[in-house]
Every structure is written in C-alpha cells, then in structure tokens.
Amino acid sequence: MTALALEGLSVVLGGERVVDGLAAGVEEGEWVALIGPNGAGKTTALRAVAGLVGHEGRVQLFGDDAQGMTRRQLARLVALVPQVPLIPGHITVREYVLLGRTPHLGYFGGESRGDHAAVDEALVQLDLTQFARRRLDTLSGGERQRATLARALAQDAPILLLDEPTAALDVGRQQQVLELVDSLRATRGLTVFSTMHDLTLAGQYADRLLLLDRGKLVAAGSAADVLTRALITEHYGAEVTVVAAPGSGFVVVPVRGTIRDGA
C-alpha cells in the first residue's frame, strides 16, 4: 500500500517557487530519501508533508487527503524530526519525549500507563535512559538530536519524516541512528521519508533516492541510478568518483584539484 503520495506538490515562499510540481510515492515500510544541493527544496517538501507550510497539489496519507485532516489526525500519522528543532531548555529529556504522546491523549490530557511505557521504550532505543532527568539545555548537540528522535518514536506515527537526521552526530552515532531507523522499519513497519546531505549514507540506507534541484525532481531510482558521476557533477557542481563497495552500496568520493575559480 502507498503510505505517502505527493501529487504536483508545490510550495511558494517569499514569492519564490521553492518546490515545483513534485510527484512521488513512498510505499508502506519503504525508506525514500530526498537528496540535492543546498536550496533544492528538500526541507520545504518535508514541512509541507507535515502540514507546516501551505502548498499547492495534494498530499495523501494511506489514500486519504491530508488537507482534510485535523492537526491531531495528521500527528497520529506523521512524525517530523527537524534538522534544527526548537527545544525548550527548561524541561527534562523525559518530559520532552513525553510531548510526543500529545496526539494520543484524551481531551483531559492525562497520560496513561501506555504513554509512559512508550516513552520508556523510546529512551531505551535511543540510549537516553541515563539522561532522562537531565535538562535539555545541558545536553550536547548530538544528545539533543537523539532526544528529538526519541520524541518522534514516542509519537508512534507510521510515517517518520527525518530532516538531515545525522547532521549533528559523529560518525559512530550517525551509524547507530541510521541502523536504528532501519531496524524500526522491520519491527514497527515504519515508512521513512527523509532528507539526507551525505550521499554515501543516503545510498546505503534508503531504498530509493529522489534528486531535487531548484525545487524540481530531476532523477529518481535506486542508488545505482541516481548516484552517478554525471548527475552529481551536473546538479551539485562537484567532481566525484563513485565507488561500488561490496556489501555497503556506493561510496561518493570528492576528487581534489578538479575545480578551479572561473571554471
């Protein structure tokens, strides 16, 4: 079943068409990554799916038009992990992760035993149990990023939107977070729609890649189809070598000394 379908998605910000007629589908349990140069419209597309910016075209979630959903209904289906989350420093990690349960609370707002169990599970999965009583403003950037992902997992939405999920993490945490997200697809049946800056990681973890440039979809398919020297040079303005690594997919390696001023 198609979990997420975009039909002619366009977003205009400040008079500029940032996303232009994006059409794509993500099947249930699939991981699709948006890649592209800075300013390509990747983050804006995610925010449109999450209902945070107005858009033209249609966003469908499991066959239903998102336009007709309430904020609570949308939050039960879609959880967003932003690249730069707005985190209130005065609350603890546990209190912050518990906010992810808000769409599931009754009208009187009381948390159930199940809500607290979901928080405990998310803290364990993100290796944050020891930080549960720490204030958010005492954490490192990487620790705050994991707290944000834990909040999204506690939200228990079937579609996970990740905006540059490894941006603030060292190489070890990058691998741990991406492996965790990948395992959650199997255990929870999550559908993942992400933006990714690192082309090698995108090719290793995503099932399919969508390459955006200036708001338009210019290439789509497997890593083998999209991570080509010609496409990367054309749309990123970078000279690279793409190396097939057995068991790991493709590695995109910048080539030094090939770009000169005025070239």
C-alpha positions in Angstrom: 0.0 0.0 0.0 1.2 3.5 -0.7 1.8 5.3 2.6 2.6 8.7 1.2 1.8 10.1 -2.2 2.7 13.6 -3.5 0.8 14.8 -6.5 2.0 18.1 -8.0 3.3 19.4 -4.7 4.4 23.0 -5.0 5.4 25.5 -2.3 5.9 29.2 -2.8 7.8 31.1 -0.1 8.5 34.8 -0.4 7.3 34.9 -3.9 9.7 32.1 -5.0 8.6 28.6 -6.0 10.8 26.5 -3.7 9.1 23.2 -4.6 7.8 22.8 -8.1 5.4 20.1 -9.0 6.9 17.3 -7.0 5.2 13.9 -7.8 6.4 10.9 -5.8 5.1 7.9 -3.8 6.5 6.1 -0.8 5.3 2.6 -0.2 4.4 1.3 3.3 7.6 0.2 5.0 9.9 1.9 2.4 12.7 4.4 3.0 12.9 7.1 0.4 15.5 9.9 0.7 15.4 13.3 -0.8 18.8 14.5 -1.9 20.0 17.6 -3.7 22.2 20.7 -3.4 21.5 23.4 -0.8 18.4 25.3 -1.6 16.9 22.5 -3.7 13.6 22.4 -1.6 14.2 19.2 0.3 13.3 20.5 3.8 10.4 22.5 2.5 8.9 19.4 0.9 9.1 17.6 4.3 7.5 20.5 6.0 4.7 20.5 3.5 4.0 16.8 4.2 3.9 17.6 7.9 1.4 20.4 7.3 3.7 23.1 8.5 3.7 25.2 5.3 0.9 25.9 2.8 1.2 24.1 -0.6 -0.4 23.5 -3.9 -1.1 20.0 -5.1 -2.1 17.0 -2.9 -0.5 15.1 -0.1 -2.1 11.7 0.5 -1.5 9.6 3.6 -2.6 6.0 3.2 -5.0 7.1 0.5 -6.6 10.0 2.4 -6.1 13.6 1.5 -4.1 15.3 4.3 -5.7 18.6 3.5 -8.9 17.5 5.3 -7.2 16.2 8.4 -7.1 17.9 11.8 -3.7 18.6 13.4 -4.3 15.7 15.8 -5.2 13.3 13.0 -2.1 14.3 11.0 0.1 13.9 14.0 -1.1 10.4 14.5 0.1 9.5 11.1 3.2 11.7 10.6 6.1 12.4 13.0 8.7 15.0 11.9 12.3 15.2 13.2 13.6 18.6 12.1 17.2 19.4 11.5 17.2 22.3 13.9 14.4 21.6 16.4 13.1 24.2 18.8 13.9 22.7 22.1 12.7 24.2 25.4 15.8 24.0 27.7 13.9 24.2 31.0 12.3 20.7 30.8 13.9 17.3 31.2 14.6 14.8 28.5 11.8 12.6 29.7 9.3 15.4 29.8 10.3 16.4 26.3 9.9 12.9 24.9 6.5 12.6 26.6 5.3 15.5 24.5 5.4 13.1 21.6 2.4 11.4 23.1 0.2 14.5 22.9 -1.8 13.3 19.8 -2.8 10.2 21.7 -4.0 11.9 24.9 -7.7 12.3 25.7 -9.4 15.7 25.9 -8.5 16.0 29.6 -4.8 15.5 28.8 -3.9 12.8 31.3 -1.1 10.4 30.4 -1.8 6.7 30.6 0.5 3.8 31.6 0.8 3.1 27.9 2.0 6.6 27.2 4.8 6.3 29.8 5.7 2.8 28.5 6.1 4.3 25.0 8.4 7.0 26.4 10.5 4.4 28.3 10.9 2.3 25.2 12.0 5.3 23.1 14.5 6.3 25.7 16.0 2.8 25.7 16.1 2.6 22.0 18.0 5.9 21.7 20.3 5.1 24.6 18.9 8.1 26.6 17.8 6.4 29.8 20.7 7.9 31.8 19.7 11.4 30.6 16.0 11.1 31.4 16.2 13.6 34.3 18.7 15.9 32.6 17.5 19.3 31.4 17.6 19.6 27.6 19.9 22.6 27.8 22.6 20.6 29.4 22.9 18.1 26.5 25.3 18.2 23.6 24.0 18.8 20.1 24.1 15.1 19.3 22.3 14.2 22.5 19.6 16.7 21.7 19.2 15.2 18.3 18.7 11.8 19.8 16.1 13.3 22.2 14.2 14.7 19.3 14.2 11.4 17.5 13.0 9.7 20.7 10.1 12.1 20.9 9.2 11.2 17.3 9.3 7.5 18.1 7.1 8.0 21.2 4.6 9.7 18.9 4.1 6.2 17.4 3.2 7.6 13.9 3.6 5.1 11.0 5.3 7.7 8.8 8.6 9.2 10.0 9.9 12.3 8.4 13.6 12.9 9.0 15.3 16.2 8.1 19.1 15.5 7.9 18.9 13.1 10.9 22.7 12.7 11.2 23.7 16.4 10.8 24.8 16.9 14.5 26.2 13.4 15.1 29.7 12.0 15.0 30.3 9.0 12.7 29.6 6.4 15.3 26.2 8.0 16.3 25.4 8.5 12.6 25.6 4.8 12.0 23.8 3.9 15.2 20.8 6.2 14.5 20.5 5.1 10.9 20.7 1.4 11.8 18.1 2.0 14.5 15.8 3.7 12.0 16.3 0.9 9.6 15.6 -1.8 12.2 12.4 0.1 13.2 11.1 -0.3 9.7 11.2 -4.0 10.3 9.9 -4.1 13.9 7.3 -1.3 13.7 6.6 -1.3 10.0 7.7 2.4 9.8 7.7 4.3 6.5 10.6 6.7 6.3 10.8 9.9 4.1 14.0 11.8 4.8 16.3 14.4 3.5 20.0 13.4 3.5 23.1 15.5 2.9 25.6 12.7 2.9 25.2 10.9 -0.5 27.1 7.8 0.6 24.8 7.3 3.7 21.7 8.0 1.5 22.7 5.4 -0.9 23.5 2.8 1.8 20.3 3.2 3.8 17.5 4.4 1.5 15.6 2.1 -0.8 15.2 4.8 -3.4 16.5 8.3 -3.9 14.8 11.4 -5.2 17.2 14.1 -6.6 15.8 17.6 -6.4 17.4 20.7 -7.9 15.8 24.1 -7.8 12.6 22.6 -6.5 12.1 20.1 -9.3 12.6 16.4 -9.4 15.4 15.7 -11.8 16.2 12.0 -11.1 14.7 9.1 -9.2 15.5 5.5 -8.6 18.0 3.3 -6.8 21.4 4.4 -5.7 22.9 2.9 -8.9 20.5 5.0 -11.0 20.9 8.3 -9.1 24.4 8.4 -7.6 26.2 8.7 -10.9 29.2 10.9 -11.6 27.3 12.7 -14.4 24.2 13.6 -12.2 26.3 14.7 -9.2 28.5 16.9 -11.3 25.5 18.5 -13.1 23.4 19.2 -10.1 25.9 19.6 -7.3 28.7 21.2 -9.3 31.2 18.7 -7.8 33.7 16.4 -9.3 33.5 13.0 -7.6 34.3 9.3 -8.1 31.5 6.9 -7.3 32.9 3.6 -6.0 30.9 0.4 -5.6 31.7 -1.0 -2.2 30.6 -4.7 -1.9 28.2 -5.1 1.0 27.9 -1.3 1.5 26.5 0.0 -1.7 28.1 3.0 -3.3 30.7 5.5 -1.8 30.8 9.0 -3.2 34.3 10.4 -3.0 35.2 14.1 -3.9 38.1 14.4 -6.3 40.6 17.1 -5.3 42.1 19.6 -7.7 39.4 19.3 -10.4 37.5 22.6 -9.8 39.2 25.9 -10.5 38.0 29.5 -10.0 36.2 30.7 -13.1 35.8 27.2 -14.4 
